[in-house]
Amino acid sequence: MQATSGPLRAGLLSQVRDRLRVHRAHLRTREYATTALNPPATPGVDIPVTAADGTRLSVLAYGPADGEVIVFVHGWTCSLEYWNPQINAFAGSYRVIAYHLRGHGDSELGRSPLTTDLLADDLNVVLDATLRPAQRAVLVGHSLGGAAIQAWAARYPGQVPKRAAAALLTNTPIGNIIGETTLVPLFNRLLPLPRWLGRLGLRFPFMFPPIAPMTWVIRHRFTSADATADIVNFSMAIMRSCPAMVRAKFGALVADLDLGRAAAELTIPTTLIAGAHDRLIPVIHAERIAEILTEAGSLEKLEILPTGHLSSVEAFEQFNDELAKILTAVYGPAQPAPSYPPQLPSETGSGRAR
């Protein structure tokens, strides 16, 4: 009996992992009445990318192969589908590259200790794999993705002017997240958030069940209270698609994040977007990055949108307008402005959390 229990247990675990993988993929590919949130009509093309430590990264390319390039880097506990509103708007005219951070989506986690240097190495490998010689991209990063871009600039300063034409960082941290976040009620407003408690919360493998209290948390902690039902449901589905243990491992990285003056190496035109109601990464982070960029002479503008932490989703039309301005400034006025799919009458429909 014992001789057969081992293979049986292994087989059951394999089945559970496979079903979870399918479920997470389903979460990332749901459809919504707000069609800008939906998967692109034309699937992305897989680009084989292996990180420096041998970890396989999932990278997708959309749009014309000879188009000017935009590279999107998503944040903690998200996936490349987080950028659907941008892929849908720009892939008709530009070569859009998006990839899953290691451990997220279809990318392997690998065994290397998680550091911002490791994320910088991953981004550098993605750029090597997707850009032609002498080609430069506009880099767009959200939250931890924006931190990865800063870390890349500091780790590969010589590559910045060669590989990047401009950057857009949205809802992006610089450090001291525990000391400044207002995500936890009362703390860092009336009382300082104890570091041990902040680290415990960020490192804990929270589950995101599709229940009303969790929907409330997404709406009132991560988006603004004015976010539509589709925006909230889309955001929750994307966040739920991240395995809890991956969320915890990256949470440890986020808890101790300290990029110092890494942004000073972004010696390219750089635009910052922050959310006026962002509780996880308050506006003060963007203001500190803006000071560094101003000293470096590379700050284009700091725009504050009336959103929570997910500005590029919650205010995707405004965000896309800002990105379109950057693309026009870098690549010229020939590219058309972003277009938006028609909205269906209902905002809930098939995108409802399940």
C-alpha positions as CSV (number, residue, x, y, z in Angstrom):
1,M,0.0,0.0,0.0
2,Q,2.8,2.4,0.9
3,A,4.6,1.6,-2.3
4,T,1.6,2.9,-4.3
5,S,0.7,5.8,-2.1
6,G,3.6,7.9,-3.2
7,P,2.9,7.9,-6.9
8,L,-0.8,8.3,-6.2
9,R,-0.2,11.4,-4.1
10,A,2.2,12.8,-6.7
11,G,-0.4,12.2,-9.4
12,L,-3.1,14.0,-7.4
13,L,-0.8,16.9,-6.7
14,S,0.0,17.2,-10.3
15,Q,-3.7,17.2,-11.2
16,V,-4.4,20.0,-8.6
17,R,-1.5,22.1,-10.0
18,D,-2.8,21.6,-13.5
19,R,-6.3,22.7,-12.6
20,L,-5.1,25.7,-10.7
21,R,-3.0,26.7,-13.7
22,V,-6.0,26.5,-15.9
23,H,-8.1,28.4,-13.4
24,R,-5.6,31.2,-13.2
25,A,-5.3,31.4,-17.0
26,H,-9.1,31.7,-17.1
27,L,-9.0,34.6,-14.5
28,R,-6.6,36.4,-16.8
29,T,-8.7,36.0,-19.9
30,R,-12.2,36.8,-18.9
31,E,-14.3,39.2,-21.0
32,Y,-16.1,42.3,-19.8
33,A,-18.7,44.8,-21.1
34,T,-15.9,47.4,-20.9
35,T,-14.2,45.9,-24.0
36,A,-10.9,47.7,-23.5
37,L,-10.3,45.3,-20.6
38,N,-10.8,42.2,-22.8
39,P,-8.0,40.0,-24.3
40,P,-6.7,41.4,-27.6
41,A,-8.6,40.2,-30.6
42,T,-5.3,39.0,-32.2
43,P,-3.3,36.8,-29.8
44,G,0.2,37.7,-29.0
45,V,3.2,36.0,-30.5
46,D,5.4,34.0,-28.0
47,I,9.0,35.1,-27.8
48,P,11.3,32.6,-26.2
49,V,13.2,34.3,-23.4
50,T,15.4,32.7,-20.8
51,A,16.7,34.7,-17.9
52,A,20.3,34.8,-16.9
53,D,19.7,32.2,-14.2
54,G,17.9,29.8,-16.6
55,T,14.4,30.8,-15.6
56,R,11.9,30.8,-18.5
57,L,10.1,34.1,-18.9
58,S,6.8,34.4,-20.8
59,V,7.0,37.2,-23.3
60,L,4.3,38.2,-25.8
61,A,4.5,40.5,-28.8
62,Y,1.5,42.3,-30.4
63,G,1.2,44.4,-33.4
64,P,3.4,44.9,-36.5
65,A,6.8,43.3,-36.3
66,D,8.5,46.3,-37.9
67,G,6.7,48.9,-35.7
68,E,8.2,51.1,-33.1
69,V,8.3,49.4,-29.7
70,I,6.6,49.8,-26.4
71,V,7.6,47.5,-23.5
72,F,5.2,47.1,-20.6
73,V,6.3,45.8,-17.2
74,H,3.5,45.0,-14.8
75,G,3.5,45.1,-11.0
76,W,3.4,42.8,-8.0
77,T,0.6,40.2,-8.0
78,C,-0.5,41.1,-11.5
79,S,0.2,39.7,-15.0
80,L,0.8,41.0,-18.5
81,E,-3.0,41.0,-19.1
82,Y,-3.1,44.0,-16.7
83,W,-2.0,46.0,-19.7
84,N,-5.0,44.9,-21.9
85,P,-6.4,48.5,-22.1
86,Q,-3.0,49.6,-23.5
87,I,-2.4,46.6,-25.7
88,N,-5.9,47.1,-27.3
89,A,-5.2,50.8,-27.8
90,F,-1.7,50.7,-29.3
91,A,-1.0,47.3,-30.9
92,G,-2.6,48.4,-34.1
93,S,0.2,50.8,-34.8
94,Y,3.1,49.8,-32.5
95,R,5.1,46.7,-31.7
96,V,3.8,46.1,-28.1
97,I,5.9,43.8,-25.9
98,A,4.5,42.6,-22.5
99,Y,5.9,40.0,-20.2
100,H,5.0,38.2,-17.0
101,L,7.3,38.9,-14.2
102,R,9.0,35.8,-12.9
103,G,6.5,33.6,-10.9
104,H,3.5,35.5,-12.4
105,G,1.3,34.4,-15.2
106,D,3.2,31.8,-17.4
107,S,6.7,32.7,-16.3
108,E,8.7,30.4,-14.1
109,L,9.7,31.6,-10.6
110,G,13.2,30.2,-10.7
111,R,15.3,29.6,-7.6
112,S,17.3,32.8,-7.4
113,P,16.7,35.1,-4.4
114,L,14.2,37.8,-5.4
115,T,15.9,41.2,-5.6
116,T,15.5,44.3,-7.7
117,D,18.8,43.5,-9.4
118,L,17.2,40.2,-10.5
119,L,14.2,42.0,-11.9
120,A,16.6,44.4,-13.7
121,D,18.5,41.4,-15.2
122,D,15.2,40.0,-16.4
123,L,14.2,43.2,-18.1
124,N,17.6,43.5,-19.7
125,V,17.2,40.0,-21.2
126,V,13.7,40.8,-22.4
127,L,15.0,44.0,-24.2
128,D,17.9,42.0,-25.7
129,A,15.4,39.4,-27.0
130,T,12.8,41.8,-28.4
131,L,14.7,44.8,-29.8
132,R,16.7,44.9,-33.0
133,P,20.3,46.2,-32.9
134,A,20.2,50.0,-32.2
135,Q,16.4,49.9,-31.7
136,R,15.0,51.8,-28.7
137,A,11.7,51.3,-26.9
138,V,9.4,53.4,-24.7
139,L,9.4,51.6,-21.3
140,V,6.2,51.6,-19.3
141,G,6.1,50.3,-15.8
142,H,3.4,50.0,-13.1
143,S,4.2,49.8,-9.4
144,L,6.9,47.1,-9.0
145,G,7.3,47.2,-12.8
146,G,8.3,50.8,-12.5
147,A,10.7,49.9,-9.7
148,A,12.2,47.2,-12.1
149,I,12.8,49.9,-14.7
150,Q,14.6,52.1,-12.1
151,A,16.7,49.2,-11.0
152,W,17.5,48.4,-14.6
153,A,18.7,51.9,-15.2
154,A,20.9,51.8,-12.1
155,R,22.3,48.4,-13.0
156,Y,22.8,49.0,-16.7
157,P,23.3,52.8,-17.0
158,G,25.2,52.3,-20.3
159,Q,22.2,50.6,-21.8
160,V,19.7,53.3,-21.0
161,P,20.3,55.6,-23.9
162,K,20.9,52.6,-26.2
163,R,17.8,50.7,-25.4
164,A,15.2,53.2,-24.1
165,A,13.9,56.3,-25.8
166,A,11.6,57.4,-23.0
167,A,9.9,56.0,-19.9
168,L,6.5,56.2,-18.2
169,L,6.3,55.1,-14.6
170,T,2.9,54.9,-12.9
171,N,2.1,54.3,-9.3
172,T,5.7,53.5,-8.7
173,P,7.6,53.2,-5.4
174,I,11.0,54.3,-4.5
175,G,11.3,52.9,-0.9
176,N,9.9,53.1,2.6
177,I,6.6,51.6,1.5
178,I,5.7,50.4,5.1
179,G,6.4,53.8,6.5
180,E,4.2,55.6,4.0
181,T,1.4,53.3,2.9
182,T,-2.1,54.1,4.1
183,L,-3.5,50.7,2.9
184,V,-4.1,49.6,6.5
185,P,-6.9,51.7,8.2
186,L,-5.6,54.2,10.7
187,F,-2.0,53.4,10.3
188,N,0.3,56.0,8.9
189,R,-2.6,58.5,9.4
190,L,-3.2,58.4,13.1
191,L,-0.5,55.9,14.1
192,P,2.7,54.8,12.5
193,L,2.5,51.3,11.0
194,P,5.0,49.1,13.0
195,R,7.6,47.7,10.6
196,W,7.1,44.2,11.9
197,L,3.4,44.4,11.2
198,G,3.9,45.8,7.7
199,R,6.4,43.1,6.8
200,L,4.1,40.4,8.2
201,G,1.2,41.7,6.1
202,L,3.2,42.0,2.9
203,R,4.9,38.6,3.3
204,F,1.7,36.7,4.2
205,P,0.3,34.4,1.5
206,F,-3.2,36.0,1.3
207,M,-5.9,34.4,-0.7
208,F,-8.2,36.6,-2.8
209,P,-11.6,34.7,-2.7
210,P,-14.3,36.1,-5.0
211,I,-16.6,37.2,-2.1
212,A,-18.2,40.6,-1.4
213,P,-15.8,41.6,1.4
214,M,-12.8,41.1,-1.0
215,T,-14.6,43.1,-3.7
216,W,-15.0,45.9,-1.1
217,V,-11.2,45.7,-0.3
218,I,-10.3,46.0,-4.0
219,R,-12.6,49.0,-4.5
220,H,-11.7,50.9,-1.3
221,R,-8.1,49.9,-0.9
222,F,-6.6,49.4,-4.4
223,T,-8.9,51.4,-6.7
224,S,-10.9,54.6,-5.9
225,A,-14.4,54.4,-4.7
226,D,-15.6,55.7,-8.1
227,A,-14.2,52.7,-10.0
228,T,-16.8,50.9,-12.2
229,A,-17.9,47.4,-11.4
230,D,-15.9,46.1,-14.5
231,I,-12.8,47.8,-13.3
232,V,-13.0,46.3,-9.9
233,N,-13.9,42.8,-11.2
234,F,-11.1,42.9,-13.8
235,S,-8.6,44.1,-11.2
236,M,-9.6,41.4,-8.7
237,A,-9.4,38.7,-11.4
238,I,-5.9,39.8,-12.4
239,M,-4.7,39.9,-8.8
240,R,-6.3,36.5,-8.0
241,S,-4.4,34.9,-10.8
242,C,-1.2,35.3,-8.9
243,P,-0.3,32.2,-6.7
244,A,-0.5,33.1,-3.0
245,M,3.1,31.9,-2.3
246,V,4.4,34.0,-5.2
247,R,2.5,37.0,-3.8
248,A,4.1,36.4,-0.4
249,K,7.7,36.0,-1.8
250,F,7.4,39.2,-3.8
251,G,5.7,40.9,-0.8
252,A,9.0,40.3,1.1
253,L,10.8,42.2,-1.7
254,V,8.3,45.0,-1.7
255,A,8.5,45.3,2.1
256,D,12.2,46.0,2.1
257,L,12.3,47.9,-1.2
258,D,14.9,50.7,-1.3
259,L,15.9,52.0,-4.7
260,G,17.8,55.0,-3.4
261,R,18.7,57.3,-6.3
262,A,18.4,54.7,-9.0
263,A,16.0,57.0,-10.9
264,A,18.9,59.3,-11.5
265,E,20.2,56.9,-14.1
266,L,17.0,57.3,-16.2
267,T,18.7,59.8,-18.4
268,I,15.9,59.7,-20.9
269,P,12.6,61.8,-20.9
270,T,10.6,60.3,-18.1
271,T,7.0,60.9,-17.2
272,L,5.4,60.0,-13.8
273,I,1.8,59.3,-13.1
274,A,0.4,58.9,-9.6
275,G,-3.0,58.2,-8.2
276,A,-4.5,60.9,-5.9
277,H,-6.2,58.1,-3.9
278,D,-3.4,55.5,-4.1
279,R,-3.1,54.0,-0.6
280,L,-0.4,51.4,-1.4
281,I,2.0,53.8,-3.1
282,P,1.0,57.3,-2.1
283,V,1.8,60.4,-4.2
284,I,4.8,61.2,-2.1
285,H,6.7,58.4,-3.9
286,A,6.2,60.0,-7.3
287,E,7.2,63.4,-5.8
288,R,10.5,62.0,-4.5
289,I,11.2,60.3,-7.8
290,A,10.4,63.6,-9.6
291,E,12.9,65.4,-7.4
292,I,15.6,63.0,-8.5
293,L,14.6,63.2,-12.1
294,T,14.6,67.0,-12.0
295,E,18.1,67.0,-10.7
296,A,19.1,64.6,-13.5
297,G,17.3,66.8,-16.1
298,S,15.1,64.0,-17.4
299,L,11.7,64.7,-15.8
300,E,9.0,65.4,-18.4
301,K,6.1,65.8,-16.1
302,L,4.3,64.5,-13.0
303,E,0.6,63.9,-13.6
304,I,-1.7,63.0,-10.7
305,L,-4.9,61.2,-11.8
306,P,-8.1,60.8,-9.6
307,T,-7.4,57.1,-9.1
308,G,-6.2,54.5,-6.7
309,H,-3.2,52.3,-7.2
310,L,-4.3,51.0,-10.6
311,S,-4.3,54.2,-12.6
312,S,-3.6,52.7,-16.1
313,V,-6.7,50.5,-15.7
314,E,-9.0,52.8,-13.7
315,A,-8.4,55.8,-15.9
316,F,-7.2,54.0,-19.0
317,E,-8.3,56.6,-21.5
318,Q,-6.4,59.4,-19.7
319,F,-3.4,57.2,-19.2
320,N,-3.4,56.2,-22.9
321,D,-3.7,59.8,-23.9
322,E,-0.5,60.6,-21.9
323,L,1.3,57.6,-23.4
324,A,0.2,58.7,-26.9
325,K,1.8,62.1,-26.3
326,I,5.0,60.4,-25.3
327,L,5.0,58.1,-28.4
328,T,4.3,61.1,-30.7
329,A,7.2,63.0,-29.1
330,V,9.6,60.1,-29.5
331,Y,8.5,58.5,-32.8
332,G,6.8,61.4,-34.5
333,P,3.2,62.5,-35.3
334,A,2.6,59.8,-37.9
335,Q,1.2,57.3,-35.4
336,P,-2.6,57.6,-34.9
337,A,-4.0,58.4,-31.5
338,P,-5.2,55.4,-29.4
339,S,-8.6,54.0,-30.3
340,Y,-11.1,52.4,-27.9
341,P,-13.4,49.5,-28.7
342,P,-17.1,50.4,-28.4
343,Q,-18.6,50.0,-24.9
344,L,-21.4,47.5,-24.4
345,P,-24.6,48.7,-22.5
346,S,-23.8,46.8,-19.3
347,E,-20.7,47.2,-17.2
348,T,-20.9,43.9,-15.3
349,G,-22.0,40.9,-17.5
350,S,-19.5,38.1,-18.0
351,G,-16.7,39.9,-16.2
352,R,-18.5,39.5,-12.9
353,A,-16.2,37.9,-10.2
354,R,-16.8,34.2,-9.8
